[in-house]
């Protein structure tokens, strides 16, 4: 049940209407939304919903026992049980074949005869997201940062709330659970901002990302046979495809939640306007990068290490595991290492902040933004291509490929989308939204009608899934 499907539209409108009719009965409303969330996940995954139930049940009980226990040893054992369950499920369903296959290849390189036939293990959609959310709840209770939730249904809704369940943003307990104590309200300002977010997200996904995907596929699926223009266009197309695809999902999720009276955290903030890789990770997939910071980087020692080497080690470990989180393949690990090395480089030379001479700040900042964008674009090549040979072929095509390029209407449109997208990264998106929402109602109505027609015209018969569903 994709956000871009008619099935989701009918499902969401039905639940939206029910949720507001049931406002006078908070418990009934909560259970209605929770059951709808379970149905949403079951419609995408079937029996795999049992893993979601198991994850929630163990963490709910573990958190209650952690809070009531006076023994630090028992608290740690319960926390270990919670983390072991979540990470164990994630390791088996997402990484078991990868690790076993890698070990087999390593043994063969050492001259030891070995073979491995991958098991037929499905990858539950959203498992990387809901395990992190549920685990963060238990950790926060263990740290004493929040109280253990006494209501299973409230905790379950925090984990399983359907707009963010499949691909985030990754919620923290303090961001969502307290909202259930408040009577939901929807004024005109929230209504319009929610509709704007949904429309913006659908445009990003259906109109922009899906259009660019064909040019990205053409370059990455045949890296040795593409011409110079096709290679450059394909690489830049994927750079914006993955942004429009993922941020489009979270825009729709935020908008849908807001219409129901809930607020989800922002997950993207013009990441391609970053002046450093450090800044990029404060703007890209914010909920994941902040999760890795608070639950991995800081517990490792963060920046409080006695030696600079210790700080660098923590950065590398965090980004390596962040890369592995994205998928069970070595190119994701390589991508994480690439990110980590540049974070270390920036920390070593104090480039993570923009401390340029105020008189030259505009020019220098623009240069740093361009340099960061080039690095990020190259890193997306590592992210997308699953072997070093193909990566080398694509890079060669970008420099030494055939120059007899054919320019079509499609390539011109794709170039215009990429160029405009890069320019818009420098704009204040909140200001753009405010200006649009202050327009007369007739103009906004006409704009939404036109966007609806455009979305319907661009929607393919077979809806393309969001990229981050595979993670």
N, C-alpha and C positions, 0 to 999 in steps of 0.2 A: 504494500500500500504506500506508494510514493506520494510525496507532497504534490507532485505535478499531475497526478492521476485524478480522473473524475470520481473514482471510488473514495479517495481521501476527501475530496470536496464534500460529498454527501455525508460521509462519516463525521467530518469535523463540524459541519453546520448543525447536524443533529445533536452532537454532544454540546456544542456551544449554546444552542437554545435550551437544552435540558439543564445545563449548568447554571444558567441565569434564572430559570424558573424555580430551581431548587435552592436559591440563595437563602430563603427563610429557614431551610432545614440543612444546616451545615454538614452534619454527619452523613446524611443521605447524599448530599452533593459531592462530598469527598469520595464516598464509595462508588458513586456513579462514574466520576472521572477516573478513579482507580480501575474499575472493571473495564472501562473503555480503553484504558492504557494497556491492560492485559490483552484485550481483544486485538488491539493494534499490533502488539508485538507477536501474538500468536498468528495473526494473518500473514506475517512476514516470515516466521520461523517455525511454526508448528510445535512439535513436542519439545523443541529446544527451550521453550519457555520454562521448563522444569529447572534449568540451570539458573535462570533469573530468580525463581522462587527459592532455590537452595541457597543462593548467594545472600538474598535478603533475610531469610530466616536465620541463618547462622550468624550474620552480623548483628541482627536485631537482638538475639539472645545474648551474644557475646558482649555487646555494649551494656546491656542491663546488668550482667554479672560483673563486668569490670567496674561499673559505678558502685555496686553494692559491696564489692570485696574490699577488705582492709589489708590483704596480703599483696605486696608488690610482686611477689613471685607468681601468685595466681593471676594477677592482672596481666603480667607479661605472657603467661601461658595462653590466656584467652585472646590476647592481641595476636600472638603467634598463630593461633587457630584461625582467627579471622583472616589474617594476611595470607596464611598458607592455603586456605580454601580459595580465596580470590585469585591469587597468583598461580595456584595449582591448576585451576580450571583454565586460566588464560594460557598457561604453559602447555597444557595437554592439547587443547583444541586449536591453538594458534601456532604453537612452536614445536610440537612433538616430532612431526615429520621432518621439519627443517633441521633440528638438532641431530636427530638420528642420521639423516642423510649426510649432514656435514661431517659427523664423526666417521661415517663409512668412507667418505672421500678422503679424509685425513689419514685413515689407516691404509688405504690403497696407495697414497702418496709415500707412505713409510714402508711400502713393500709387503704389507699384511693383506692377504686375500680376504675380502669381505664384500658382502652384498646386502642391499637393503631395498625392500619393496614397500613403498609408502602405503600407509594405512588409509582407508577410505574414511577420513575424519572431516566432517563438515565444519565450517567456520561460522559460529553463531553471529548473526548481525548485531553489532553494537556491544559485543562482549568487552572490548577494550575500554568502552566508555562507562558502562554500568558497574564493572568491577572496581574501577578507580573511584567512582562516586561512593559506592557502598563501603569500600575500604577506608576512604577518608573520614567517613562518619565514625567508624570504630576508633580510628587513630585520634580523632578530635576528642572523643569521650575519654580515651585513655590519658590524653594530655590534660584533661580537665578544662578544655576550652568550651565545651558545650555539655549540657545535661543529656543523659540517655533518654530517648523518646519512649514514653510509656504506651503509646498507641501504635500498634503494628501497622494500621492502615495509613497513618500519617507518614511513618517512615517509608512504607512501601511506595507511597505516591511520590515522595522525594526521589526515590531511585527510578521508578518506572514511568513517571509522567511523560506521556507520549510525544509531545512536540520535540523534546530534546533527547529522547531515549536512544535513538539509533546512531546519531552522529553529533551529539553535544548541542550546546556547550556543556562541558563537564561541570556539574553543580557542586557547591559545597553546602553542607547542612545549614550553616548560618545564613546562606543566601536564599533558601527556599522554605525550610520548615516554619520559620516565624510568620511567613505570609499566610499560612493556614489559620492563624489566630485572628486575622483581620477580616472584616466584612468586605468582600470584593466590591470595587467601585469602577465604573467605566464612564468617564465624562467625555465630552466631545473631543477634547484635546487628545486623550488616550486612544479614543476610537480612530481618529484620523491618523495618528502616528502609527498605530498598529496596521491599518490598511496600507499606509505608505511602506512599512517594512515588508509586508507580504508581497505587495506589488514589486518592490525593488528586488526582493529575493527571487521571485519567479522570472523577472526580466533577466537577472544575472544568470540563472540556470538555463531556462528554456531558450531564450533568445541569444545570449552571448556565449555561455560556456559550451552548449551543445553545438553551436555553429562552429566555434573554434576547434572543437574536438576532431573534426575530420582532417584539418590541416596538421594538427599535432600527430594524429595517427599516421598520416602519410609519411611524415619525416621519421618518426620513431620506429615504425614498423618496417621501414626499408632505408636504414641510415646510409647504406653504401650506394644506393641508387638514386638518391634525391639530388636535385641541383642546388646551387648556392642559395637562390631565392627560397626554394622550398625548405631547405634546411633551416635557414634563419627564421623564416615565417613559422615553421613547425615548432621550433624551440620557444619562440616568443608566444606563439599561440598556446602552448601548454602552460607557460608561466601565468598567463591570464586565465586560461581555462580552469586551472586548479583553484585559483583565487575566486573567480566568479562562481564556480561550482560549490565550493565549501562555504564561502561567506553567504552565498545565496541560500543554502540550507539553513544556516543559523539565523539569517534575516527572517525567513519564513517561520522558523521555530519561535523566535522572539515575538513576532507579530501575532502568531496564533495564541501564544501564552498570554500576551497582553490583552487580547480580546476576551479571554476567560478570567481576567483579573489577577494574573500572575506576572511577575517580572523576572526575566532571565538576564544574566550578565552579558555584556557586549563581548564578542569573541574576536573581532577584527577592527582595527583602527588604521586604515590606510597604510598597510605594511610596506608597500613599495615606495613610500615616501621616506623610509628610514635612512638615516645618515650613518648607520653602522649595523653590523650583524646583531650586536647586543640590543640595539633599539628595535631591530626587526622582530626579535623574539619577545619584545614587550608589546608588539602590535599584531603579530600573527598567532592565530590559535591561542589567544590569551589564556583561556581556561586550562589548556594543557601545560603551557609554559609556566604558569603560576603554580600549578599542581606539582610539577617536577621540581620547582624551586622550593616549595614548602615541605614536600614529603620525601624528597630525595637529596637535593643539593644542600639544603641547610642541615638536615640530620647527618650528612657526611662530614659536616664541619663548615660548609659554605665558604665565606671569605674570612672566617675567624681563625684560620689555620696559622700555626706559628711560622710556617715557611711559605714562600710564594709557590713552590712546587706543589704543596698540598692543595692550594687553591686551584692551580691549573689541573691537577689530577681530578678534583671534584667536578670541574667544568667538563672535562673530557668524559668522565664516567656518566654524568647526567645526560649529555648529548648523545653518547653511544646508546644508552638505554632508551632515550627519547626516539632515536632513529629506529631501534628495534621495535619499539611500540607500534610504529607505523606498519610493520609487516615482517613476515618471516622470510627474509632474504638478505643476503650479504650486501646488496647495493643499498638497502636501507641503513645498515650498519655503517657503510662507507659514507653515506650522506650525513649521518649523525656525527661521524668523525670529522668530516669536512667542516660542519657547523662548529663543533667543539674547538677545532684548531684555530678557527678565526676568532672565536670568543677569547681564547687564550692569547692570541696575537694582539687583540684590541686591549685586553687587560694589561698585558705586558708593556705596551707602548701608550697606555692611557688614552686610547682612541674610542672608548665606549661611550664617552660623553662629548657633546659638541661645545668645546671650550675655545672656539676660534676667536680671533681678533674681531670685536664688534663691527669695526669699519669694513672688514672684508667678509663678514659672516655669510651674507647672501650668496656670494660667488663660491666661497669655500664649502658652504653647506650644500649647495647645488652640485658641486663636484663630488662631494662625499655621497650624496644621494644617488648620483649616477653610478659611482663605483660600487656602492652596495647593491644596487639593482643588478649590475652585471654579475656580481658574485652570486647573488640569489638565483639569477637566471641559470647560471652554470650549475648551481647545486640542484636545480630542478631536473637538469639532464641526468645527473647521477641518480636522483630519486626515481625517475621514470624508466631508465634503461637498466636492465637486469644483468648485463655483463660488460666487462671492460672493453672487449673487442668491438662490440656495437657502439659503445661510447666513443672510442677512437675513430670509428668509421664516420659517425655523425659529425664529429669535430673536423675531420678531414673534409667532409662534404661542405661544411660551412666556409672553408677556406679555399679548397682546391677542386670543388665539385664543378660540374658543367655550368657554364655561364649562359648558355642559350636558353634563357628562361621564358616561359609563356605566361604573360600577365592576363588574367581573366577578371571578370567582374567579381568573382568570389574572392580572389586574392586581394583585390582593391578594398573590398568590404572588410575582410579580415585585418588588413593593414590599418584601416581607419578605426576599427574597434580597438586594436592594440594601442594605437597612437592616442586616441581619445581616453582610453583607460589609464594610460600612463599620466596624461595631463590631469585627469580627475583625481589621481592619487594626491596631488598637491593642493587640492581644494579642501576647504572646511566642509565636510559632509553634513555636519549638524546645521551649518548655516544654509546649505542647499535645501535641506529638509524644511527648515523654518520658513524660508522664502516660498517654497511650494505650498506649505500648509496655510500660508497667509493669503494665497490667491483667492479670488472670488469663487464661490461654490460652483458656478456654472463652468468656469474654466477647469477646476479640479475634476468635476464630473465628466467633462469631455475628455480630459487627459486619461482618467481611469478607463473610460469606454474604449478609447483608442488603444491603450495598453492591453486591455482584455482581448481585443481583436488581434493584436500583434502576437500575444502569447498563444492564442488558439491557432493562429496561422503557422506558428513556428513549432507547435507541439507535434511530434511524430506519432505515428500509430503505436509504435512500441516505445514506451517511455524509457529514456536512458537513466540508469541508476546514478545516484550521486557517487563521486569518486571515493569519499571517505567511508562509504558503506563497507568497503573491503577491509577497513582497519578496525 
